[in-house]
Amino acid sequence: MNQAQKRENHDHFNRWQLSPADYEFASNEVQHCQNCEHDFTGNYCPYCSQKAGEGLIDWRSVRQSFMDIWGLGSRSMPRSILHLFLRPGHLISDYIGGKRQVSFPPVKMLFFVSVIVALIVYWLMPLLFGDAFDVYGGQTSEGFDNWNRTHFAWTYFLIALLGILPTWVLFRDAPRNTRHTLPQGFFIQVFLCVLNLVLSFIILLPFLLINYVVYFYVSWAILLLYYVIAYKQLFGYGIWGTLWRVIIVHAFIIFALDAVMYLIFGQFDPNEPAAENSHYINAGISMAYALGALGVGWALNLISQKLSHKKS
């Protein structure tokens, strides 16, 4: 394959990322709705929204009914996850911008993915590789880490919720999706949570069979890369502008998560002597670090905007 062909394929992929949908429109022939008995033209009845061409029940209807239960029908979950990997920021941008039909409902997708991941981690992998299999590399722990072993999906959801505020602060003046709202931020983080779970516990899980340290660092590096790609496509900053903002977002999440861990579970090491109410002090310190990181990010964001205005 020569350079011209490679460039053409790359341009074609970029165009597909921006606009993957290829909707088929019905002809102008008059359709009869079997549901409300109205005649209409188009793909859907304007009175009751039933799809054109729906008729008697057949075996295709049976198959479609079972597929819809597991998110394999229209706007299928596998298709949405594939788009989440190939065009993460563009998919999220389409959804929060009003194109609801481009994706399987994200909250429902998060629920299904969590169930699938739990079955893989706690049933399939021990079945294939024995009871000694441990997604945490055999490390023993107490407190939050011990709870996280059986509730990791909730942990990832909490991490997603903690990402709403710093994303809103650091990316609200971005070239794309400017002034995105906190509710939009919720769906942004739900999509990223799905991406995180699928990457960490399905695609990259075989690395755990090699070595836990290898799995940890490979997962961390690939996740960081995907987050940068997603935020870059979603908000339109350049590589470096996206990278430092993503790092600060995750710094806030880490420190804020530490604060939550201290408040709920107390000390990390239960055998370590501690002063009374020390977990409140540690939680306050962690939250101060989180807000400090956010403040630094806000200041850098302000400086960056002033410099860009001067250049323009």
C-alpha positions as CSV (number, residue, x, y, z in Angstrom):
1,M,0.0,0.0,0.0
2,N,1.5,3.3,-1.1
3,Q,1.5,6.6,0.8
4,A,-1.4,8.0,-1.2
5,Q,-3.6,5.0,-0.5
6,K,-2.7,5.2,3.2
7,R,-3.6,8.9,3.3
8,E,-6.9,8.2,1.5
9,N,-7.8,5.5,4.0
10,H,-6.9,7.8,6.9
11,D,-9.0,10.6,5.5
12,H,-11.9,8.2,4.9
13,F,-11.6,7.0,8.5
14,N,-11.6,10.6,9.8
15,R,-14.7,11.4,7.8
16,W,-16.4,8.3,9.1
17,Q,-15.6,9.3,12.7
18,L,-17.3,12.6,12.2
19,S,-20.4,11.2,10.4
20,P,-20.8,7.4,10.6
21,A,-24.6,7.3,10.3
22,D,-26.1,6.5,6.9
23,Y,-29.8,6.7,7.3
24,E,-32.1,5.2,4.7
25,F,-35.1,7.2,4.0
26,A,-38.3,5.7,2.8
27,S,-39.8,6.7,-0.5
28,N,-42.8,9.0,-0.8
29,E,-45.1,6.1,-1.1
30,V,-48.1,6.2,1.2
31,Q,-47.7,3.8,4.1
32,H,-50.5,2.4,6.3
33,C,-49.9,2.2,10.0
34,Q,-51.1,-1.1,11.5
35,N,-51.1,0.4,15.0
36,C,-53.2,3.6,14.7
37,E,-54.7,3.0,11.2
38,H,-53.4,6.3,9.7
39,D,-51.9,6.7,6.3
40,F,-48.5,8.5,6.1
41,T,-45.3,8.9,4.1
42,G,-41.8,8.4,5.6
43,N,-40.1,5.9,7.8
44,Y,-42.3,6.4,10.9
45,C,-45.9,7.2,11.6
46,P,-46.2,10.8,12.8
47,Y,-49.2,9.9,15.0
48,C,-47.9,7.0,17.0
49,S,-44.2,6.6,16.0
50,Q,-44.5,3.0,14.8
51,K,-42.0,2.1,12.1
52,A,-43.2,1.8,8.5
53,G,-43.5,-1.7,7.3
54,E,-44.4,-3.3,10.6
55,G,-46.9,-6.1,9.8
56,L,-47.7,-9.5,11.1
57,I,-45.6,-11.3,13.7
58,D,-43.0,-13.6,12.1
59,W,-39.8,-15.3,13.2
60,R,-37.8,-12.1,12.7
61,S,-40.1,-10.5,15.3
62,V,-39.2,-13.3,17.8
63,R,-35.5,-12.9,17.1
64,Q,-35.6,-9.1,17.4
65,S,-37.5,-9.4,20.7
66,F,-34.8,-11.5,22.3
67,M,-32.1,-9.3,20.9
68,D,-33.7,-6.2,22.3
69,I,-33.5,-7.6,25.8
70,W,-29.7,-7.7,25.7
71,G,-29.2,-4.5,23.7
72,L,-28.5,-6.3,20.4
73,G,-31.4,-4.7,18.5
74,S,-31.4,-1.2,17.0
75,R,-28.7,1.1,18.4
76,S,-27.1,-2.2,19.6
77,M,-24.8,-2.2,22.6
78,P,-21.9,-3.9,20.8
79,R,-22.2,-1.3,18.0
80,S,-22.2,1.5,20.5
81,I,-19.1,0.0,22.3
82,L,-17.3,-0.4,19.0
83,H,-18.0,3.3,18.2
84,L,-16.9,4.2,21.7
85,F,-13.5,2.7,20.9
86,L,-13.1,4.0,17.3
87,R,-14.6,7.5,17.8
88,P,-15.1,8.0,21.6
89,G,-15.2,11.8,21.7
90,H,-17.3,12.1,18.6
91,L,-19.9,9.6,19.8
92,I,-20.2,11.3,23.2
93,S,-20.4,14.7,21.4
94,D,-23.2,13.4,19.2
95,Y,-25.2,12.0,22.1
96,I,-25.0,15.1,24.4
97,G,-25.6,17.3,21.4
98,G,-29.1,15.8,20.9
99,K,-28.5,12.8,18.6
100,R,-29.9,10.2,21.0
101,Q,-30.3,7.5,18.3
102,V,-26.5,7.2,17.7
103,S,-26.0,5.1,20.8
104,F,-27.5,2.5,23.1
105,P,-28.7,4.3,26.2
106,P,-25.5,4.9,28.1
107,V,-26.8,4.3,31.7
108,K,-28.4,1.0,30.6
109,M,-25.1,0.2,28.8
110,L,-23.1,0.8,31.9
111,F,-25.4,-1.6,33.8
112,F,-25.1,-4.4,31.2
113,V,-21.4,-3.9,31.0
114,S,-21.0,-4.1,34.7
115,V,-22.9,-7.4,34.8
116,I,-20.9,-8.8,32.0
117,V,-17.6,-7.7,33.6
118,A,-18.7,-9.2,37.0
119,L,-19.4,-12.6,35.3
120,I,-16.1,-12.6,33.6
121,V,-14.0,-11.6,36.6
122,Y,-15.8,-13.7,39.3
123,W,-17.1,-16.7,37.3
124,L,-15.4,-17.2,33.9
125,M,-11.8,-16.4,34.7
126,P,-11.7,-18.5,37.9
127,L,-13.5,-21.3,36.0
128,L,-10.8,-21.3,33.3
129,F,-7.7,-20.6,35.4
130,G,-8.7,-21.9,38.8
131,D,-9.7,-20.4,42.1
132,A,-6.3,-18.9,42.5
133,F,-7.1,-16.3,39.8
134,D,-7.4,-12.8,41.3
135,V,-7.8,-9.6,39.3
136,Y,-5.9,-7.8,42.0
137,G,-2.8,-9.9,41.7
138,G,-3.2,-11.8,45.0
139,Q,-2.7,-8.6,47.0
140,T,-4.4,-8.6,50.4
141,S,-5.9,-5.5,51.7
142,E,-8.4,-4.0,54.1
143,G,-10.9,-1.2,54.2
144,F,-11.8,0.4,50.8
145,D,-9.6,-1.9,48.7
146,N,-11.2,-5.0,50.3
147,W,-14.7,-3.6,49.6
148,N,-13.6,-2.6,46.0
149,R,-12.9,-6.3,45.2
150,T,-16.6,-7.1,45.2
151,H,-18.0,-3.7,44.3
152,F,-15.6,-2.5,41.7
153,A,-18.4,-1.4,39.3
154,W,-19.6,1.0,42.0
155,T,-16.1,2.3,42.4
156,Y,-15.8,3.0,38.7
157,F,-19.2,4.8,38.8
158,L,-18.0,6.9,41.8
159,I,-14.9,7.8,39.9
160,A,-17.0,8.8,37.0
161,L,-19.2,11.1,39.2
162,L,-16.1,12.7,40.6
163,G,-14.9,13.5,37.1
164,I,-18.0,15.7,36.3
165,L,-16.9,18.8,38.2
166,P,-13.2,19.0,37.0
167,T,-14.3,18.3,33.4
168,W,-16.8,21.1,33.6
169,V,-14.3,23.6,35.1
170,L,-11.4,22.8,32.7
171,F,-13.3,22.2,29.5
172,R,-16.3,24.6,29.7
173,D,-14.5,27.1,27.4
174,A,-13.3,24.6,24.9
175,P,-13.6,25.1,21.1
176,R,-16.2,22.3,20.9
177,N,-19.1,21.7,23.2
178,T,-18.5,25.1,24.8
179,R,-20.3,25.7,28.1
180,H,-21.4,22.1,28.4
181,T,-23.7,21.6,31.4
182,L,-23.3,19.4,34.4
183,P,-26.0,17.0,33.3
184,Q,-24.2,16.6,30.0
185,G,-21.1,16.0,32.0
186,F,-22.8,13.2,33.8
187,F,-23.4,11.4,30.5
188,I,-19.8,12.2,29.4
189,Q,-18.5,10.4,32.4
190,V,-20.9,7.4,32.0
191,F,-19.6,6.8,28.5
192,L,-16.0,7.0,29.8
193,C,-16.9,4.7,32.6
194,V,-18.1,2.1,30.1
195,L,-14.9,2.6,28.1
196,N,-12.8,2.1,31.3
197,L,-14.6,-1.1,32.4
198,V,-14.4,-2.7,28.9
199,L,-10.7,-1.9,28.5
200,S,-9.7,-2.8,32.0
201,F,-11.7,-5.9,32.7
202,I,-12.4,-7.4,29.2
203,I,-9.8,-6.4,26.5
204,L,-6.7,-6.0,28.7
205,L,-7.5,-8.7,31.3
206,P,-5.3,-11.3,29.5
207,F,-2.3,-9.2,30.5
208,L,-3.1,-10.1,34.1
209,L,-2.2,-13.7,33.3
210,I,1.3,-12.5,32.4
211,N,2.0,-10.4,35.4
212,Y,0.0,-8.0,37.6
213,V,2.5,-5.2,37.3
214,V,2.5,-5.5,33.5
215,Y,-1.3,-5.5,33.5
216,F,-1.4,-2.4,35.8
217,Y,1.0,-0.3,33.8
218,V,-0.3,-1.3,30.4
219,S,-3.9,-0.6,31.5
220,W,-2.9,2.8,32.9
221,A,-1.0,3.8,29.7
222,I,-3.8,2.7,27.3
223,L,-6.5,4.3,29.4
224,L,-4.7,7.6,29.5
225,L,-4.3,7.5,25.8
226,Y,-8.0,6.8,25.3
227,Y,-9.0,9.5,27.7
228,V,-6.8,12.0,25.8
229,I,-8.3,10.9,22.4
230,A,-11.8,11.1,23.8
231,Y,-11.4,14.6,25.4
232,K,-9.6,15.9,22.3
233,Q,-12.4,14.8,19.9
234,L,-15.1,15.9,22.3
235,F,-13.7,19.4,23.2
236,G,-11.4,20.3,20.3
237,Y,-8.2,21.3,22.2
238,G,-4.8,20.2,20.8
239,I,-2.8,17.3,22.1
240,W,-0.9,19.1,24.8
241,G,-3.9,21.3,25.8
242,T,-5.9,18.2,26.2
243,L,-3.2,16.2,28.0
244,W,-2.5,18.6,30.8
245,R,-6.2,19.1,31.4
246,V,-6.9,15.4,31.5
247,I,-4.0,14.9,34.0
248,I,-5.5,17.6,36.3
249,V,-9.0,16.0,36.0
250,H,-7.5,12.7,37.1
251,A,-5.5,14.3,39.9
252,F,-8.7,15.8,41.3
253,I,-10.4,12.4,41.0
254,I,-7.6,10.6,42.9
255,F,-7.4,13.1,45.7
256,A,-11.3,13.4,46.0
257,L,-11.5,9.6,46.0
258,D,-8.9,9.4,48.8
259,A,-11.1,11.8,50.8
260,V,-14.2,9.6,50.3
261,M,-12.2,6.5,51.3
262,Y,-11.0,8.2,54.5
263,L,-14.5,9.3,55.4
264,I,-16.2,6.0,54.8
265,F,-13.5,3.5,55.7
266,G,-11.2,5.4,58.0
267,Q,-7.5,4.5,57.8
268,F,-6.0,2.6,55.0
269,D,-4.0,0.4,57.4
270,P,-6.2,-0.7,60.4
271,N,-3.1,-1.9,62.3
272,E,-1.6,1.6,62.3
273,P,-2.3,3.6,65.5
274,A,-4.1,6.8,64.8
275,A,-5.4,9.8,66.7
276,E,-9.1,10.1,67.3
277,N,-10.9,11.7,64.3
278,S,-7.7,11.4,62.2
279,H,-9.7,10.1,59.2
280,Y,-11.6,13.5,59.2
281,I,-8.3,15.3,59.1
282,N,-6.9,13.1,56.3
283,A,-10.1,13.5,54.4
284,G,-9.8,17.2,54.7
285,I,-6.2,17.2,53.5
286,S,-7.1,15.0,50.5
287,M,-10.0,17.3,49.6
288,A,-7.7,20.3,49.9
289,Y,-5.3,18.7,47.5
290,A,-8.1,18.0,45.1
291,L,-9.4,21.5,45.2
292,G,-5.8,22.8,44.9
293,A,-5.3,20.8,41.8
294,L,-8.6,22.1,40.4
295,G,-7.5,25.7,41.3
296,V,-4.2,25.2,39.5
297,G,-6.0,23.9,36.5
298,W,-8.5,26.8,36.5
299,A,-5.6,29.3,36.6
300,L,-3.7,27.5,33.8
301,N,-6.9,27.4,31.8
302,L,-7.3,31.2,32.3
303,I,-3.7,31.9,31.2
304,S,-4.0,29.6,28.2
305,Q,-7.2,31.4,27.0
306,K,-5.5,34.8,27.4
307,L,-2.5,33.6,25.4
308,S,-4.7,32.2,22.6
309,H,-6.6,35.5,22.4
310,K,-3.4,37.4,22.0
311,K,-2.2,35.2,19.2
312,S,-5.5,35.5,17.4
